[in-house]
Amino acid sequence: MLVFSDIDNVDRGEFAVAGTSGARTDVSNDPAHAESWPASRQIRAELIRWLCVDHQAVSQIDPKGIRVIGARIVNVLDLALVNVPIPIVLDNCQFKSPIMLNGADLPYLELDGSYVREIHASGVVVHNNLSMAKKFHAAMPISLDHAKIGLDLDFGGASLRYEEDRDQPFLGRHRDTLFAYLLQVGGNVWLNRRFESYGSVNFGGAKIGGNLHFDSGHFINPNNAAISAPGASIDGVVFLRSFGTDGDVEVTGLANVSSDRVADSFIVDHAKFLGVPGAQHGFDGSAMTVARTFIWRNVTMQNGAQCDLRDASVGLLLDDWDSWPAPGKLLIDGLTYNGLSAAVYDADDAHAHDVSAGINSIDSRLKWLALQPPGFSFAAI
């Protein structure tokens, strides 16, 4: 790694290759098998920290920064409160000890394909992209509360799991795998490409300057909040839908986007809300505001899943009959909208195109209103 970092080494490659191949997809670089890697593939976390804080060492590093693939990082990587002057890319690496980034400041951070135990990054500032994608695995919660990401936050294709953290007991309420409370992102947030979370992804109060992508993700937290983003603000589109050949998005538990402000559209299409009878599961969009189109089509509501749109406000409501929940499970008291449509849409720009008014007949809408629990009003019409 030190040879790689020497700017005078004209033979240095794009990455410091710890194993026998520089290809991310090579089986020899799969960190799931890191226990069988030889000691020669180990890098002490203290060395990485030294390269970031020692001025003479930093002066010898290429502007592309520290770039390693397929290494086992030993000991705690502690960059808390460090102003890191160079990008850090540690792909397909294994971290058995915590990564400490609380209050750190970095130009760019990438951990694609890596296996980590836990990441503490409260208040971290990343000026460019923060990427933990492409089969990235985390065995314990990732804390990104109060973090600021200049461009995109990418967890596409990642797998996150919850395990109790005695130092952060508050994460146990929803079994948070990703705690991103009051996160600020200048660009897009990606939890797509078959992303999976065995616990809750928490974006409560987050501010997202671009789109929020849940495309084809699996969010699994039975009888609890699987997606928890109350009070979030999204300047682009929210995509809770299938994408390409990656399959439907599946939420086992509750998707809570109550009181969200969406400046563009909210698309729920080819989505499944799963759970056992009597368990908390479904969609909570109560009091949310969607400036343009709220699309609710090709939705499966399993075993009494509930859809709560009470006091929500949307521009155009675009839906189909088969996507609404069972009688008694639709809550729309106080829902307001500027128009109704039964339509298809352009998935790239979320523009709706009217094709049928069947669901919008008086009889159909009266049946729709009758899906509310007994005693609820017809105020939504």
N, C-alpha and C positions, 0 to 999 in steps of 0.2 A: 504493500500500500504506500509506503514512503517513496519507493521508486516511482510508482505511478504519479505521486503528487509533485514530483520534481518537474518544474516547468521546462527545464533544459533537456529532458528526456524526450527526444523526437520520436522514439518508438513506442511511447505510451499509447494505450488504446482508449476507446471511449469509456471503458469501465476498468476498474481494478478487479480482475477475475480471480476469485478465490479458489474455484474448482478447476475443472478441465475444459469448460466451455463457457463462452460469453453469451450464449443464447438463453433467454429467459425460459423458453419452453423446453429446454433440454432436461431430461429426467434427472440428470446429475445435479441440477440446481433446484430441485424441489425441496423446500425447507421442511416438508413433512417427514423427510428422512434424514434430517440434519444430525440426529444422534449417531448415525453411522459415518458422518464425515470425519476425516482425519484431523488431528490437532493443527495441521498446517492451514486449515481453513478458518481458524479462530482469529478474531481481531478484538483486542481489549477496548472496551468502551472508553477507557481513559485516554487512549490514543486519539480517538475521534474528537474528544473534548479538547485535547491539547492542540490539535490541528485547527480548532475553531477559535481558541483564545490566545494562542501564542502569536505575536505579531510577526516574528521571523518565519515561523512555520506557514502562516497564512500567505506570506509574500511569495512562497514557493509553489503555491497551488494554482492550477489553471483556473481562469474565471468561471469555468463550468462547475467548479467546486469538487467536493468529495463524491465519487461515483463508484460504488461497490456492488457487485452481484455475487450472490451465492456464498455468503460468509456466515459464520456463527459468531454473533456479537456477545461477548461474555462480560458480565458485571453490569451494573446500572449505568445506562447512558444518561448522564445528568447535565442537561443544558439549561436548567432553570435559571431565569433572569439573565441569560447570556445573550448579548447582541452578536449573533452569528453573521459574519460578513460574506459568507459564501453559500451557494446552494448545497443541499445535502440530498443525495440519492443513494438509498440502501435497499436495493431490490432483491427479492428472493432470499432474504436473510432471516436468520432465526435469532430472536431475543428472548431469553429465558428470564431475564430480570426486567424490572420496570424501565420505561422510558419517561424521563422527567423533562417536561417542556414548559412548566408553569412560568408565565411571564417572559418567555423567550421571544426573540425577534429574529426572523429568518427571511431571506429573500425567496426561498423555494424549498419545499420538503416533499420527498417522494419515498414511499415505503411499499411500492407495488409488489405484490406477490409474497410479501414477508409474513412470517408467523411471529406474533408478539404476545406477551402475557397481558400487560396493561400499559396504558398511556395516560399520563397526567399532563394535560395541556391547557389548564384554565388560564385564560387571558393571553394565550399565545398570539403573536402577530406574524402572519405569513403574507408577504407583500405580493407574491404571485400565486401559483396554485399550491394546494395541499392535496396530495394524492395518496390514498391508501386503497388501491383498486387491484384488479386483475388477480383474483384468488388470494388476496390479503386475508389473513385470519387473526382475530383477536380473541383470546380465551377469557378475558375479563373486561369490564367496562372501560370505555374511552371517554375521558372528560375533555370537552371542548367548550365549556361554558365561558361566556364573555370573550371568546376568541374573535379575532378579526382576520378574515381571509380576503386578500385583495381581488383575486379572480375566482377560480372555481374550487369547490370542495368535491372531491371525487372518491366515492366508495363503490363505484361500479364493479360488480362481480365479487365483492368482498363477502366474508362470512364473519358475523359478530355474535358473541355469546355472553350471557350473563353468568357471573359467579360472584357470590357475596364478597364484598370488600369491607372489612371491619373499619377501615379508616374513612369510608364514605357510606355510612348506613342509610342515608337518605335515598341512595340509588335503589334500595331494595323495595321501595313502595311500588314502583312500576317495573322493577327488574330491568333497569336501563342498561342497554348495551352501549348506547351512544348518548351521552349527556351533553347536549349542545344548547343549553338554556342561554338566551340572550346572545346567541351567536350572530355575527355580522359577516355576510358574504357579498362581495361586490358583483360576482358573476352567478353561475349556476351551481346547484347542488345536485349531485348524481348518486342515487341509491338504486341503480338499475342494473341491466345485464345480469339478471338472475342473482342479484344481491339477496342475502338472507340474514335475518336477525332473529335470534332465539331469545327474545326479550324485547324491550321497548326502545325505539329510537325517539329521542326527546328533543324537539326543536321549539319548546315553549318560548314565546316572545322573540323568536329569531327574526332578523331582517335580511332578506335575500333579494339582491338586486336583479337577478335574472330569473330563470325557471327553476322549479323544484320537481325533480324527476324521481318517481317511484316505479317507473316502467318495469313490468315483468319481475318485480321484486317479490320476495316471500317474507312476510312480517309475522312472526309466530310468537304469540304471548297469550295463551288461552285464558279467558275470563279476566282479562286485564287490558290495558292500553297497549296495542302493538305499535301504533303510530301515535305519538303524542306531540301535537304542535299547536296548542291553544294560544291564541293571541299573536300568531306569527304574521309577518308582513312580507308578501311576495310581489315584486314588481312585474314579474312575467307570468307564465302559465304554470299551473300545477297539473302534472301528468300522473294520474293513478290509472294506468291502462296497460294493455299488452303492447309489446313492440317487436316487430319482426317475427323471428322464429323462437323467441325466448319464452313464449307462453304467457298466460294470463297473470296479472298481478294477484297475489293471494294475501289476504289479511285474516289471520286466525286470532281473533280478539277484536278490539275496538280501534277504529281510525278516528282519532279525536282532533279535528281541525276547527273546533269551536272558536268563534270570535276572530277568525283569521281575516285579513284584508288582502284580497287578490286583485291586483290592478288590471289584470288581463282576464284569462279564462281558467276554469277549473274543469278538467276532463276526467270523468270516471267511465271507462269503457273497457269491456272484457276484463272485469274485475270480479273477484270472488271474496265474499265476506263469510268466513267459516267459523264454526263453533258448535258445541253441543247444546241441546235444548236446556234453557234455563241459565246458560252462561252469558256473561257480558260480551257481546260481539255485535259488530255492525259499523255504522258510519254516523258520526256526530259532527254535523256542520251547523249547529245552532249558532245564531247570531253572527255568522260569517257574512262577509260582503264580497261579492264577485262582480266586478265592474262590467264585464262583457258576458260571456256565455258560460252557463253551468250545464255540462253534458252528463247525462245519466243514462247510459245505454249498455246493453249486453252485460248486465250485472246479475250475479247470482247471490241471493241472500239465503244462506243455509240455516235451517233449524231455528227459525224465529229471529233471525238477525234484524236489528232495528235500524231504521233510517230517521235521523233527527235533524230536521231543517227548521225548527222553530225560530222565529224572529230573524231568519236569514234574509238577505237581500241580494238578488241576482239580476243581471241585465236580461238576457234571454235564457229561458229554461227549455232545454232540448232533451227529450226523454223518449222512452218506449215503455209500453204497458208492462211487458214481462219482467222488467228490471226492478219494479217496485216490490216492497216486502209483503209479507202475509198480512191479512187483516188484523188491525190492532197494533201493528208495528211501524206505522208511518206517522211521524209527528211533524206537522206542517203548520201548526197554529202560529200566525204572525208572519209566515213566509210572504215576501213580496217579490214581484218580478215585473219587468217592463213588457215582456212578450213571451208567447209560447210557440214552440215549433216541434214538429216531428221530422227530423232531418238527418242527413249525413254531413260529415265535415271533413275538411282537409287536415289530416293529422299533423302536417308540417306547420300550418299557420293557425290552426284552431278556428278557421272560418267555417261557419255553418251554411248549408245549402238546403233550403226547404224542399222536401220531396212528398210529404203527405200530411194531411191535417186530421187523420183518423183518430188519433188519441186525443185531439183537441176538440172533438165534438162535445156538446153539452153532456150527453149521456156518459161518455167516457170520463170526463172530468168529474162528474158527480160520483162515479164509481171510485175514482182516484181519491176523492175527499172522504169517501166512506171507508177507506183503509185506515183512517185514524181510530184511536181507541174510542169507545163509547163516551159521549159527553163532550167531545172536542168540537169546536166551531168550524164553520165553513169560511173562515176569514180569508183563507189563502186564495179563494176564487176571485 
